[in-house]
Structure formats: C-alpha cells, structure tokens
Amino acid sequence: MSEESPTLPPPVSSVAVETFGLTRHYGNLTALNQLDLTVNQGDLFGFIGSNGAGKTTTLRILSTFLSPSTGTARVLGHDVVREANQVRRILGYMPDFFGVYKDMEVTEYLDFFAACYRIGAARREQTINDVLELVGLSEKKGSLIGALSRGMQQRIGLARVLVHDPEILLLDEPASGLDPRARIEMMAILQELQRLGKTILISSHILSELQSLCNRVAIIEKGSLIYSGPVQGVQDQFTQKTGYRLRVADNPERALELLHERPEIAEAELEEESDRIRVALADGQTNGGVIASIIVNGDLQLTGLEEVEMDLEDVFLQVTRGETQ
C-alpha cells in the first residue's frame, strides 16, 4: 500500500510528475529506495540507469500498473494509487516490450485502442489519421502490422499511446533494437511532440542521443537517485576526472587489460566500431602521461593520445558502478 506523508507539499501547477519517498520492495529486494523525482511540464526528460536500476519499476508505478510499497507519486497533481483512473486519461505509457497484433491492419489496430479509450466512432477516423501523420506512417494505414519493419512497428506503438491525446508520455527504451536511421526518426518525432506541448519522460541506454534530445535528466542506481537536473549540470557536477582517447598499433584488447589493472584509471573502454580506447583518469589524476607509461611499459606501441571532452555517457560511467540489486 502507498503511504502518503502528512508533510507532502500541495501539487504545483507547473509540475507534471513528482514522487516523494517512492519505494518498491520485491520480497527482500529493494527496487526503488526513497525516490524523490520532479518532471516539469514541457520537459523532455531523460531517465538514465543501468539495467535493473529501477527505471522500469518507476515508470510502471507512474503508469498505475504497479503500486509502491511506500511513498507517493503524482501525475499532474493526481495520486497514482488513489486517482488511477484520472491518471490513465492524461498519460500514455509505452513499455520496452509491447505486443502488436501482427495480423491486423494498422488502422484496425489503432481503431481498437481508440475504442478502448471511448473515442466515438465519428472521431476515430480523424484521430487515427492525425496520429499516423504525426509518426510519419500515413501511407501505411492499410498495411498489415506484421509486414512493417521493427522501426515502423515501434512508431505504431507510439501512435497507439497517442490516440487519446495524453498530456504526458512515459516511454521505456523507445529506440531499443532500432537501426540508426529508425532511431533518428524516432528522436525527431519526440522533439515534435515536445514542440506540441507534450511532457515526455524517456528511459534509454543510448546516452549520446539523450544528451542532444533532453533538456533535463535523472540518473538512478540501485533504486536511488544520484542526480536530477539540467543535462549540462550533470556534466559540471560530476566531470572531475580527465578524459582521453588513445590508439595503439595493435592488440587494443591487451591495452584495455593493462589499463583496467591500474588504480590511476577510473574507466577504459573500446569505442564502438573503432580501435580507439576512451579512458577516464581516477580522482586526483590530471596527467595523461600516466596512460602513455602504462601502454609503453606493457610493450605496446602508442600511436595516438589526446584529451577529450567528457560526454553524458562518460559521466554516467563515472558516477555509477553498473550495480543492480
């Protein structure tokens, strides 16, 4: 059962989503631990955390599918437990894995969900046309869902949560499994939805995209909030380590092993589709020469070393340990 504290502040008109001491237990497992989170109206808000950190549990509570063990959550001032029906009318939730009826045509599928929201038959056709235009799939209205690409099916899933014109969208990994072009298209749709006045809370592990997409972010680890605020703020607050990019003549895997063995190195990882290695020095280390020494003393040939600006992904790796309950 949810326990509402008598000292809770009254709802604020500019706040879309807020939680107070939100906690969820699964037996001896604490999935959420006293989470205090605020999302303002109009935000495109990134929710960041490792797998199992508590992101999906938070979204499921906010979408009324799961009750908190203790604490309170409100959506546009409505308590998600005591006023669940009001919350469902103003909120659209797109889970990480959602089922689609692949033998249905696109319009049949959306018409079914529009009817579930009690949208009258006279309005449903225009509503479906509008949401399909918004997600860029007007030409697919007569297609079987099973014949669409994964990216198109993901956009149909987004259209489904838009049919009742919710003010707030909760999107759990909406770009998961999409190819680069489909991810770009999805991000463009989200930016347009924000421009239209929607408040969007999006969880994602594609941090480079959240950095350019979101105006505010929160980082959660082991069910506890580490940071919540502007994107630049998290970089300013936590970027105390110096970042470098290096290249060796051969055997970058051995270079990674050498770096991971040394306490002077906070993080080291091979960049995707590249032979370059990103390195973050530990606290108190400011001289990149220690990296060169590690590589050269390990009998590897260093072919490049440069200081780089730390991005959101680098900061995330610094402030979390990737630990889950």
N, C-alpha and C positions, 0 to 999 in steps of 0.2 A: 504494500500500500504506500502511496505517496504521503509524506508528512510535510505540511506547509508550515514554515516557521512563522510565528506571530510578528516577527520584525521585518517581514518582507516589504520592500518598498512598493508603492502603488504602481500600476502599469504606466509607462511613459509612451506618449503618442508617437514619438519618432523611432521607437524600438520595435523591431519586427519579431525577434526571437530572443528570449532570455531564459537562462537556467540559474537556479540557486541551490548550491549544495547537491547537485544531481548525482545520485549514487545508484549503482545497479550491481547486485550480487547474483552469481550463479553458484549456489552452494557455498563452497569456500573460496571461490574465485570472485575477485572484485573487478568487474569490467569497467566500471566508472567510479571515480573516487572524488566526491565533493566538487563536481564540475560547475564552475561559475562562468557562463559564456553570454556575451551580448552581441547580437547582429542587428545593425540599424537598418531602417527601411531604405531601400535603394542600393544596399550593399551587393557587390558580387564578392562573396566571402569564401575564401579557401580554407578548408578543414584538413589539416595535414597530420599524418601519423603513420607509423609502421602498421603492417597487417596485425590485427589483434589488439591495437592500441585503444580501441573504444569508439572509433568513428561511426561504424555502422550501428552499434548499440545506441549512440546518441541520436542518430537520425531516426531510428525505429521508435524511440521514445517520443521524439518531437512529432512524428507522424501518427502517433496514437496506437501503433501496433504492439507496443511493449510498455508496461508500467514500470516506473522507477521503484527501487526498493525504498529509498528515502529521497527527499528533496523535491523541488518543484520546477516545472518548465512551463513557459507561457509563449503562445504564438499570437501576436497582435493583441496581447492582454488576456487571451483565453487560456485557462489552465488545461493542459493536455489530458489530464485524467478526468476532472470534473466537468469539463466542457468539450469533450472529444468531438461531438457532432459539429459544433461550431468551427473547431479547428479543421476538420476534414473538408469543410466547404471552402476554406480560404487557402488551402495548402495542396500542393501537388508533390507527390513523392515518387521518385524513380529509383528503384533499388539497383544494386550492382548486377544481379542476375534476375531478369524478369522473363516471364513466358509470353510468347506470342502464338496466336493461333495461325499456324503456317498455311492451313488450307482455306483461310478466309481472305477475301479481298480487303485491300486497305480501307475502303470506305465502310465495308461491313464491320470490320474490327473497331473502327473509331465510332461508328454509329452505336454499336453495342455499349461502349463505355459512356457515350454521351447520354444514352437512355438510362444507364445506371445512376447518372447524376441528375436525372429527371429533367433533362433538357427536352422541351417539347419537340414533336416531330417537325413542326413548321420551322423551327430554328436550327435543327440539327444539320441539315444540308449546308447552310451557310457557315455554321460553326466549323464543320469538317473542312470545308474549302479554305476557311481562314487559317486554321492550324496547319494544314498541308502547305499552304503558301508560305507560312512563316518558317517551316522547316525545309523548304525547298523541294517538296515532293508532289507538287500539284499534278505533274504528268504521270504519277504512279498510282493515282487513286483507284484505277481498275485492276491493278496488278495483284497477284497472289503474294502474300507476305513471304511465303517460303521461297519465292523466286528472287527476292531482293537480297542485296549484299548485306554483310554484317553492319556496315556503317548506316545503310538505309534503314535497316530494322531498328537500329538504335535511335534514329531520328523519328521513326514511327512511334517508338516507346515514349519519346519526349512529347510528340504530338498528343499521345494518349493522356498524359498528365496535364495538358494544356486545355482540354476540351471544356472544362468548367471554369476557365479563366481565373486560375488561382492567383492570389497576390504574392504568394511565397512558394518558391520551388526548392525542394531538397533533392539533390542529385548525388547519388552514391556511385563514384567512378564512372561518369557518363561516357568517357572516352576509352574505357577499358577494352582492349582487344581490337581497337581500330587501327587501320593503317594511317600513315602520316597525313595523307590528303583528307581522309574522313575525320581525323582529329581536328584539323584546321577548320573544316566545315562546321563541326560541332561547336568549336570555340567561337566562331563568327556568329552562330545562332544565339549563343549565350550572351554575347555582347549586345546583340539586337534586343534580346529580351530585357536586359538591364536598361537599355535606352527607352524601352516601352514602359518602364516603371516597375518591373518585377524585382523582388528581392530574391537573391539566389544564394543558397548555401551549398557549396560543391566540395565533396571529398575527392581527392585524387592523389595518385602517387607520381604523376607527371609534373614535377615541381617547376620545371622550366616554363611550362605553359601557365601554371597558376601565377607565376611571378609577373608575367606580362598581362594576364587576364584580370586578376583580382585587385581590388583596392584595399582589402583587409584580409588578414589570415589569422588562424589559430593553429598552434602546434600542441598535439596531445601525445603523451607517452604513458603507457601502463595505466591508462584511465585518468590521469591527472593532467591538468592544463599547465603547459610550460610557458606559453606566450599567446597573447591576443592583442592585435593592433594593426597598424599600417604595415604594408609589405616592407617598406624601407626601414621601418622601425625595428623589425626583427633583425635585419642586417646590421643596423647601427648598434643594437644592444648586444648581439652575440658574436659579431665578427671581431674577435680579439686575436685570432690565430691568423698567420700569414699563409696565403695560398700560392702554390707554384705548379707549373706544368713542366714535365720533363720528358725526354725521349732518349732511349738507349739504342745502340746499334743493333742489338739482337737480344733475345730472351727477356722480354719485359716481365714475364711471369716470375723469373728469378729476382728481378729488381723489386717487384712487389713483395716477395718474401723477405728480402733484406730490409726493406722499409718497415714492414709490419713488426719486425723483431726489435726495432729501436724505440726507446721511450721518448725520443725527441720528436717523433712523428705521431700526430694525432689521427690522421686518416690518409690512406693511399688507395686509389682505385684506378683501374684501367678505363679510359674513356670509351664509350660505345663506338664501334666501327672505326677504331683508331688504335695506333700503337703508342699513344701518349698516355702518361700517367699523371693524374691530379693528386697533389699532395698538400696536406694542411699540417703546419708545424704545431707542436704542442704549446700550451701556455708557457710564456716566458722565452720562447724561441723566436728570434727575429732574423736570423742569418741563414739565408738559403745555402750557404756554403756547406752546412752540415749534410744536406742532401747529396751534394756532389761528392763529399767524402765517403758517405755510405756506399754510393754506387761504385766509385773508383776503387775503394778498398775491398769491394766484393768482386774485383776483377771483371767488371763490366765497363763498356765504353759509353760514356755520357756524350750524346750528340746535341743535346739542347736542354736549357734550363731557363725558365722565365717566370717572373712573378705575375700572378693573375688576380683579378678582382673576384672576390668570393660571391657566388650567386646563392639563390634561395636553397638549392639542393645542397650546396656546401654547408650552409648554416644548419640545415636540418640534420645533416650527418654529424655536425659538431655537437648539437645540443641534445641529441637523442642517442641512445645506445642500441636502438632497434630491438629493445626488450619488450616482451609481452608477458602477461600473467600466465 
